[in-house]
């Protein structure tokens, strides 16, 4: 009888131990993460963004990528301009303020999360002997102070100044960097990068500006600016001036878990691949 009792006790303990090992709940509220991993609670909530119109395309692309991995999250992208983005992030109206420039010294209380770099190349016809322009010369060409290529070391020919249309983000960036907003005097305005590139390619004395990614097939020449080539490396090192950061500004005091997860995603390899696919320069 004693032997039977001992066997019964041992069997009961084994069953209890097995039950404890196979209990479906851990007691800590964790669940499968939205990216397929385990041990992390699935994200839920809303991320509110507002600000730069130039960042609309990349912001929406990143939002779509993040929401595809996190079905319980909504990323709301609103516009209004960089200054609106700053004010909204400072006040807490938005979790993230999209700012297509460096933050100003007066824009305090914010952390500048640089998520991409927008590079711009100055396009010249391949037969144009001018290969380098100073920032001052470029500024004066686009404001109409310099009208002939001979004034910058070229042939005696009138400069055909080509710009983008008023709503273009590339135009906004170009004019902001050179400080010529509202001062441009263009011979022609084109509504897309390809049209600018074609016009410069077919017009010997033309000058235009295009996104950096449009340069490289030999159709046009990218002018050096102050002796610096328009390359991704020179843009990343700040040696080439025609570039600006795309910043997602957040409060220095911190943001919600879901907003921080979004920022982390944007700066991840997957997020930066989306940046590259949208013709911007990765910050990695």
N, C-alpha and C positions, 0 to 999 in steps of 0.2 A: 504493500500500500504506500509506504514511504517513497518507493521508487516511482510509482505512478504519479504521486503528488508532485514530485520534483520535475517530472516530464511535463506535467500540465502547466506548472509555473513558468518553465522555460519557454514553452510554446506561446503562452500569453505575452511574455516579454518580447519575443521575436515579432509577433503580430503588431504589438504596440509600436515597436521601433520602425517596422516597415511602414506603418501608417504615417508616422511622423515624417519619414523621408519622402513620402509621395504626396504630401499635402499640397494642393494646388496653390495656396496663398502663402506669401512670404511674410505678410503682416505689416510690410512697410509701404504698401500702396504703389509699388513699382509695377510697370507694365512694359510691353514691347515698345521700343522707341519708334518714331515714325520713319527712321531710316533703316529699319529692319533689325537693329541691334536690340539687346535685352538689358534690363536692369535700369532703364531710365524712363521716367514717366513721359507719356506722349504729350507733345506740346498742344496747347489750345490757347485761343485768344486772338486779338487783333493788333497788328502793327500799323500805326498811322505815320505816313510820310507826306511831306509837302515841301514845295520849293522850286528849284531850278527847272525851267522848261527844257533846257538843253539836256538834262538828265532824265527826261521822261522815258525815252526808249529803253535805256539801260536799267532804270529803276523798275519798269514794268517787266522786263525780261527776267531780272533777278527775283522779283516777286513771284512770277509764275513758276520759276524753278523751285523756289522754296516751298510754295504752297503744294506743288506736286509731291513733295516729300513729306509734307505735314498737312494732312487733310483737315485737321482741326484748327488751322490758322488761316486768318484772312489778312492779307497785306493790302492796305488801302493807299493808293498813290494819288496825291493831289498836287496841283501846280501852284503858280503864284509868283515865281521868281526866287532867286537866291536869298534876297533880303527877307522875304516872307518865311522862307525855310528857317532862317536863323531865328527870327522872332518867335515862330511857332515852337521850335525846339527849346528856346529859353523859357517860354511861358508854360510849356508842358502840353500845349494844344496838340502837338505832334510828338511822337517818340523820336522821330528822325527828321532832321531838316536837310534837304538836298541842296548843296551849295556848289556851284560850278566855278569856284575860285578859292583862293586861300581865305581863311577867316581873318577878319580885321582885328587889330589890337583892341578895338572898342567892343568887339563881340565876345564878351566874357562869359564864363560859366559853361563853356561848351568844350567837348572833346572832338577834334577833327579826325574822323576816320577816313583816310584817303583810300578810295576804292578803285580808282582808275585814273588814267592820264589821257587827256585829249590832245593829240599832236596835229599841227597844221603845217603843210608844206607850201612854199611859194613856188608856183609852177611857171616855168619859162619855156618858150619854144626852143627846140633843140638847136636851131640855127642861130639863136641869139648869142653873140659873143660874151655877153654879160653872164657871169656865173656866180657872182657874189654881190650882195647888197648889205649896206649897214641898216640898222634899225631906223635911223633917221632918214635915210634915203627912201626906204620902203614906206615910211609914214608920209613923206612928202609926195611920193608918187600917188598914193591913194587919196590924199587931200587936194591934189591938183597943183601943188607948188612946183613939182618936177614933172615936166610934160614931154621931154625928149630924152631918148636913150643916151644921147651924147653927153648929157649932164651927169651920167653915172658910169661913163667909160665905154659906152656902146656906140652904135652907128647913129648917124643923123636921121632919126626917124621918130615920128610921134608915137608915144606909148599908148597902147590900147588897154585900158584898165578894165578888167573884168571882175565883178563882185557877185556874191550870192544874193538871193532875194532877201527882203527885209526880215522875213520870219525864220531865216536859217540860223540854226544853232552855231554852225561853223562861222558864219558872219559875225554873230554876237561875240564869239570868242576872239576872233581876229581883231575886231575893233576894240574890244575891251583891253586886250594885251597891248595894243599900240596906242591906246588912249585917243581914238579918233571916232568914237561913236557920234553919229549925226554929222560928221564932217566929210564923209566919203563922196568923191566925185567920180563916178564910174561911167565908162563908155557903154558897158553892157551889164545886165544883171541876168544871171542864170539860176534856174530853180533846182538844180541838182549838181552833184560833184562831177558826174560824167559829162554834163554839158559844158562845165567850165574847162575840164580837161580837153575835150574835143576842140573847143574854141581856141585854146592856147596852142594845141597841136597843129591846127590849120592856119593860124595867124602868126606870122613871124614876129611881129612887134607887140604881141599880147603878153599880159601878165595876169595871173589869177592865183587863187589859193584853194587848196583842196585838203581833205583829210589825208594824213600821212599814208594810210593804207592804200591810197589810190596811186601812189608813186611806186615805181619798181618795174614796170613793164617796158620802159624805154620810150614811151610815147611822148613824154615831156621831161624836162630837166628840173630838178628841185634846186632852187638857188640856195647857196650858203647864206646865212645871215650872220654878219659880223665875223665871217670866216669859219663859221661852224656849220657842219653838214646836218641836214634834217634826218637823223637816224633815231631809232628807238633808244639806243644806248645814250646818245647825247641828250635826249629828252629826259630820260630817267635821272641823269646826273645834273640836270638843270643847266647844262651848257647851251642848249638850243632854246631860244627865248619864246618861240611860238608854240607854247604848250600851257595847259592849265590843269589843275587837279580837279577831279570830281570827288567831292567830300560828302559823307553822310555824317552830319553833326549830331551828337547826342549830349545829354547833360553830363557834366563832369561828375556829378553826384551819383550817376548810374541810371540804368534803364530797367525796364521789366525783363524778366527771364526770356520771354518770347522775342522781345526786340533785340536783346543781346544775342540770342540764338540766330536771328536773321543776320546781324552784323557778322557773326562768326561764319555763317554760310557764305556771305558775300566775299569774305576774305579767304575762304577755303579754295582748294584746287578747283573744285567744281564751279564755284562762283566766279573765279578768275577766268575759267574757260569761257563762261558766258560773256565776261568782259571782252575777251579777245574776239569771240564770235560776233560781237557787236561793234567791231572795228575800232576798239579802244586799246590802250596800252595797259597791260597788267601791272599791278604794283609789286608783283613778286619777281 
